[in-house]
Amino acid sequence: MDFKKIAKIIAVIAALCALAAAAYFAIKKLTGSEKPEYFDDNDFFECDNDLEIVEVKDEEAPAEAEEKAE
């Protein structure tokens, strides 16, 4: 086999792949778009959404503490 015949075979294979890809995308487009499916987080996590609130006393910033020490 010479180089021209091998190049033609490779070109035919590439053309067939491109044709198959074009047909696939055309069929996907013609069949319509799928609506996205949304999930509720509560279906996956068992959480009662009761948050514990903890109050913390205000603490001085370290820079303020150094100024008062001088």
N, C-alpha and C positions, 0 to 999 in steps of 0.2 A: 504494500500500500504506500502510496506517495502522500506527501504532506497535504495536498489539495483535497484528497478524498477524506483524510482524517478531519480536516478543518470543516468540510461539508457535514460530516456526521455529527461533529460537536455542535455546529450551528443548528442542525435539525433538532437535536436533543434540547438545546436551549430554547428554540422556538416553541417546541411542544410544552416545555415547562412554563413558559410565559403565557401560552394559550390556556393552559390549565389554571394558572393563577388568575387570569382575567375572567375566566368562566366562574371560578369560585367567588371572586369579589362581586361579580354581576349578580349571581344568585343570592348572595348575602344581602345585597342592596335591594333587590326586588322582593325578597320575602318580608321586608319590613324590619324596622328597628325594634329591639326588645326594650321593654320598659325596665328601668333599674329596680331591683328588689331591695327595699329598705328593711332593716331589722331594728327591733327595739332592744336596747342594751339590757333591759330587765329580763329578757328572755334568756340571756347568757349568764348573768351574774345574779346570785341570790344576795340581794342587798336591800335592807329595809330603809335605807337613806336617813337613818337617825344618826346625826352627827353629835359627838360629844364636844361641848364647848368648854374649854379650859381657860380660865382667866389667869394672866401672868402679870405680876407687878412690873411697873416700868423700871427698867434698869438704865443706869447712866451709861453713856457711850464711853469707851476707853479713853478717848481724847479729852473729854471733859474731866474725867477722874484724874488724869495727869496734871491738868491745869490747876485743879483744886489742891493737889498735893504740893505744888510749888510755893 
